[in-house]
Amino acid sequence: MSKPYAFIPCLESRKLDPYKYFKNEELVTGKMTLELTVIKPIFIADGTFIKPDSKGELVKKFISYKDEKVVPGSSLKGVVRSIAEIVSYSCHNQNCNCISCLTFGKLGFKGRVCFGDFFFKEGQVKTMYIPQLMKPNKWFRDKAKFYYHGNKNVLETGTVAVEAVMPEAKFVGDITFKDITKEQLELICYSLGLDKTFCLKIGYNKPGYFGSCKINSLKAKIGEDTFEPEVYAKAWGKNYSKKEQEEIEHNKKLLRDILDYNNAREKSDWLEKNGIRTY
Ligand SMILES: [Zn+2]
């Protein structure tokens, strides 16, 4: 039976000496202003409800900040980090000195990249109904789970009313970085999908084909100089030995197999079991 997700095995985790790592490299500081375009409906809860309308229906509210809908920086960071971990020699428990921990942070260590909130700029918001029974997301030590995209006709709905942001909507936000190596910047740019080889999935109902979105760079600067995030994204992994490059490329390919929107499911992986749709 096919599933709406697949696993990618982690590469071997390597601990770096932070002192040596940052000392030997030319460090960069800067900012990227990015645009997030919604491809499939997205929903991120803030735990509250919209006041019931005349039908008395409770609709779960999309998270907002000062009355503006946002994709929280923390949500995007989590998604980007899980991709960074799987295409690099990183740990998977966010608690060491691997390249992901040195970039995104770990317990008691802030990290050198800051994901700001992405603010809603334009688009439609609609009440959608998502499936109720969501399986808890299990954590695995040696592999990570990624959910497939569905094409525009593939969507699993249910009975839980949510305020969803609809396809073609746009959010804009900033990612800032301070004193990171070029290699770290390459990993961040790649993991945001800025080489255009895959699209991200964010928010709720990922198994039901919600949450597909793509990221474009509007402006990117290192100090006062403009740079091309796409070039950095494409360069990720190229500084490694031949064997290491093969390992990294292998996982990048597995990731594309799942997250390249051209590979989006043409029909749902869900089945009807005892009158309930499940996967
Ligand atoms: Zn680590």
Residues whose N, C-alpha, C, O or C-beta is under 5 A from the ligand:
A	BS01	ZN	C91 Q94 N95 C96 N97 C98 C101
